[in-house]
Amino acid sequence: MASVIARAKRVYREEGGRSFLRKGWGFALRKFFTHVVWNVLPKNETLRFISRSRILTMLYFFLTGTFYREQRAVLCGLAEYHELEEQREAPRHRIIRNVHRIEKGLSMRDRRPVFAESYIGEVVGDLVMAWDPETDDEQLRWAVDVVSEYFEVVDRTNPISEAESEFTGFLSEIEYSPGNRVPFPRRDLGETPVSPEAMAELAVRRTSTRWFEQRDVPREKVDEALEVAIQSPSACNRQSYEYRLYDDPELIDEIASLAIGASGYKDNIPCLAVIVGKQRAYFNDRDKHVIYIDASLSAMAFQFALETQGLASCCINWPAIPRNEKRMEELLDLDCDESVVMLMAVGYPDPDGMIPQSEKKRIELIRSYNNI
């Protein structure tokens, strides 16, 4: 009890009354559920009962606050999308998504003579707005290539003709001629240079390594691994995530201290990645999970690429603990639509450091065919 009172006094003294009330409420709620509710009611049956009611479920998570920051991030992302994309302040993600849709249309067998009619005008208008002659933006050049190919093959309707006229005028004003970054036959990739055996060996070598040699991690090697990571698939090619990398020991200690899974080895981490998802790329809350999917796909490729550089890594779980999320948000100065997906330790492995065996599940436990 004395330690609780001392902590309360410290919070009030250092953070003020508002923070004291908020943290006091959270603490009291956790204790109430732990020492009262779950001692009176069977936890499993009670949670199932709550889960059957939309209202009770909403109330339960309102009280716990577990999903508050995720919900806020989604709402902030929708607002950001409206400001940057729909009001054309910086229509980046909408261009990428729509050009990717056009690419899929160009790639279809038995392609329809007319497609993308409803949004091609929007694509051209966004391109005109986003084009900056002072920068070599390869994604926008790719967009120009694809749109140019589109007008080569599509049948004309009034909306398509109007968009083509605007696009032709746009091309006459910029110093770039459309290239060939357009859909191509799969056979042009040739044979894969990686054998199944080599891929399997790399997957086995990729272990969660927590003990590293105390030497600097070359930034160029990390960048080379990231070049592989950004080739990972993402929803409509939007890649709405960021790798925030830290190789300053003091910053690593401060950040890693917030991740409970790193408490036993955080002093041993020479380089730390914080992977941050950004909800601003999405116009609908149905896509709220995409930042986690896309960031995790890239993280796996990043880890494989690190192994080929002689570097090891360890994913660090980032659980939804509200007080830690708030501290991380303040420490990294995250925008309100940004969420930490995971942390990752990176470094040269200590050959004498122990690594877990981590026996994996049998394939039969994770695989099924045609099971409905």
Steps between C-alpha positions, in 0.01 A plus 500: 500500500784737587652456153163573336461820701856605418438439129176700515679793664773489237248501211310790654819698567668437163205472261220700661146433617356404161755225444458391862124455454537318170764258626318457829184402313690246290672354804174474696325335205771238459493420871119487498493238225791303644400490865122540488333408172710194417481375858122512492422403140652221291728688262460280192120487517471871575720602209302276264177651627634853442621405152146406392381857548626784284412755768669309782807439286526870419453589868762249614767635267397859570575432866830322432611750232685226312393609153480875555826588326427271206154652456643850527770415244239378252292816540806724471607304193162556333526872574857511368397315185222752438739793543792363301329290236143612441581870535814441291747656739727199436303226319763230531331185621195549279725518195682182598179311572323606182801442275535156655134437414572604141800265493274214605258594225783502244612159627163330463445228244206577269537860610191714472521768231392764753614500863603754765258743340362618834833610644746563215421872510581501871830323435611753238394795717689359797811444286494857378470623857771272642764537230809686616760577230764554767498137620567167333196316629514149358153408622341793321697411186366148529151648525557702182623186319193300603251774417664549161470126429138514612412764242674290234267202546169621642196586289385859513200634688433864587656479850803310366547745212484796737759340727724419203486860384610622843772233514635596156521862608676392820761299305572800279591706805733259683849384415427131505399257227298191598712189539432128530421451867179324411364145544714234330493119451603298802749305286713814469610446861682182399573212734523564874863515618410356843451126543236361739782355709677836528176674597425240765854532640464879518167465681658268758799732545267790574471464874397742772846614605529707816875505559712712271860600458555852627595664175328743271253379242588658162210712385563407138440133583173586670398703195583209269274278709227763487526504120391137518230572757329763284450239228250326728135499393271767640134590449482689170872574531446772761771384745369717781769428757837636605814349650633730770855387571708580807868433560554749782535296823310750713205512261498121468489465878218752532288344228569135579415561866137542394489154339448248779635218283844661477557551872759224532728600213428862401850607609643265239321643193731693261227602255125525552224529241157631590253414225220756487176464304319804358122495461505808274526284187144366527167662422284248686518350849454155348877515434593549865705179512703563185783683677567191712483262204720703267756596764531138616547372145784747452648413840535134407680587176717745694607227740587258221702772326684584822608137531662518155698801625634304796264682736252345739175635637224449752141622473387669821130480572319828558190417709212746535581639844345848502753669728794364296333596173461855626862522609620360166279746314656790690854367472487445123274801437254280311221661304154406618445258208827313567524176696799290600469156341810342652859562602797306370850456639776483238869425526791266436422180691721402790613148400504395865155643571223248553195493273170324575424176321136611456363177356228589250159346458449206269375607161177305557409739781519814285386374160168386358355468151142578400387513860179699551 
